[in-house]
Amino acid sequence: MSLDDLEDKGRRAMPDRTTERSGSDAKPTLKTIAELTGLAVTTVSRALADAPQIALETRMRVRQVAGEIGYLPDRAAQRLRTGRTNVISLVLDPHEEILGYATSMIRGLTEALRGTAYHLVVTPHFSDTPQIDPVRHIVRNRMADGIVFTRTEPSDERVKLLMENNFPFICHGRTELATAHPYVDYDNYGFAYQAARKLIAAGSKKLFIILPPDRFTFAHHMRHGFMTAVREEGVGFEIAKGVTLDSKSDDIRDHLYRRMAEPDRPDGFVCGGEVSALSVIAAASDQGLEVGKDVRLVAKQTSGLDRTVDEDHRIAARND
């Protein structure tokens, strides 16, 4: 028996007043739980923190009472006491091509954090502002205990800043920095390579790809995979000019519509996302072309809309 339990042994015979206080409008506190369990406030606090010095039976009893009365810890007080926020911040750029990407990222992270003291907060970043701005704001104001961000660049300033400040983070995507850092990534080289080979095997003679903006690392990986496949097979190819995966869907569709009207049109499309894939389908339909016969495509999937190549962010988040 621990010292804390010995201190409280004489108080455990006190009657359970959970029912008596259940109608109260006052916000439950540590003192409320202490009164209901007959334990010291310090013991309750340590039990809720899952301190191993507190007997498991006591910890379970405290958590049960806390749940029954709807106790929630005062996060401001916790931060003052521990210096921790119990927040993980996910920095996301709400561009059109993500479609199910944000949902799967959020779902994966919340699954990983479920049952912990941590909360997930989504911090938006818009493409017309520097990527480092929201990260610098979080670090400067200690608004989170850790950061998850996406769309990395070869020499990513966010990674440099976080490493210089010894701030916990993980990025979805790689950099080309010499210093090792935590990341998870989808094999965009493998996706583009396999997609191109699949289209060639299906009979496509001229392949077309819309890449992400060139500043992102995964744009180079996709280009490399695509070019490796078309060079191995010696087929014609085209890399979209004037539009990227970050372009608005209407712009992508208009570009593809014009391109499919030309005599040397591509007949195989590698799509890095579902918005570009839907744009290919719409443009082909508008031109009277049949998808699967006149036009073929392979797309990276992040939602459940179609059966293509699936990037499962739940796995990425869970494994790291």
Buried (B, 14 or more C-beta within 10 A) or exposed (E): EBEBBEEBEEBEEEEEEBEEEEEEEEEBBBEBBBBBBBBBBEBBBBBBEEBEEBBEEBBEBBBEBBEBBEBEBEBEEBBEEEEBBBBBBBBBBEBBBBBBBBEBBBBBBBEBBEEEBBBBBBBEBEEEEEBBEBBBEBBEEEBBBBBBBBBBBEEBEBBBBBBEEEBEBBBBBBBEBEEEBEBBBBEBBEBBBBBBBBBBEEEBEBBBBBBBBEBBBBBBBBBBBBBBBBEEBEBBBBBBEEBBBBBBBEBBBBBBBEBBEEEEBBBBBBBBBBBBBBBBBBBBEEBEBEBEEEBBBBBBBBBEEEEBBBBEBBBBBEEE
